[in-house]
Amino acid sequence: MRLLLDELLSPVIAEQLRDHGHDVAAIKGSEHEQLSDREVMDLARAEHRAVVTNHLVYFRPLHHEAITPGGPGHWGMVFMPGDYRRTKADAGGIVEALEAKLAEFPADDSLVDGETWL
């Protein structure tokens, strides 16, 4: 599975995952930083990436819209509970949790139109 971290997650997490051989991109710090959540979903779909987010109030409806009959679908959603700690000190724990998800869903299409939670 390939990942796209939304703007609420540090690009350091993506860097550490890439250092471990995973294909991970981050919105924060990239040319895509000003995209709306819908545009982030579109980008992830175009790049065949699952979105990682704890911005549930916006991404849960986009997830459901994408998977309804006639919807565009998506390559997966990795949701983090809203109270999941995202400080710099927590980056290592997030990396470990995401590596576990990457091991659980190894193929690019493992989570197509589905969701999982950290």
Sequence and secondary structure as in RCSB ss.txt:
>XXXX:A:sequence
MRLLLDELLSPVIAEQLRDHGHDVAAIKGSEHEQLSDREVMDLARAEHRAVVTNHLVYFRPLHHEAITPGGPGHW
GMVFMPGDYRRTKADAGGIVEALEAKLAEFPADDSLVDGETWL
>XXXX:A:secstr
  EEE TTS HHHHHHHHHTT  EEESTTSTTTT  HHHHHHHHHHTT EEEES HHHHHHHHHHHHSTTS   S
 EEE  TT   SGGGHHHHHHHHHHHHHHS STTTTTT EEE 
